[in-house]
Amino acid sequence: MRRRTALLLGGAAVLVVAGGVSMAAVDRQGPASQTLATTAAPTQVTTAQAQAATTAQAQAATTAQAPADLDPAARRYVDAVAAEDLDALVASFTPDAVIVDVGREIRGHDAIRHWADTEVIGGRLTVLGNTPRRGGTTMLVTFAPGGTGGFRASYSFDISGGLITRATLQYA
């Protein structure tokens, strides 16, 4: 079996083999390139198929990393970050929700959308611990903006009616 090096493009490894394209979802926390075995019969892979595989892989990785007792609203936020789904992230908040991001206040869906689009989407969020409390949860996380590097943080979510009403994000 021949081996080739594939490049990581948006979470999917893409390899051109004998005029065809082979694809495999890879761990976003893995190296920037990964060695894959070539297939005997390469297939054409559309951009939509590559994106679907990337989204499914990201959601599976996040679900595996997030604690089982994570509040459903918090899980939707974590899953939206992993899937790079801006609409789903915004929808995890009430229309008048407030985010306090290291002292900076972000209020309402429009401001949350702008903040998430410029500072969150494309990053990697890993839940290290979860402390459920009455009316919400507090998570210890690592967040890597742009998917690299990163820092530990405490994300405290106030939750009502299945949506996040307030998020307080602080370095841990």
Helices and strands as residue ranges (DSSP letters): E 3-9, E 12-17, E 20-25, E 33-37, H 47-65, H 72-83, H 86-91, E 93-101, E 104-107, H 108-119, E 124-133, E 136-144, G 145-147, E 151-160, E 163-171
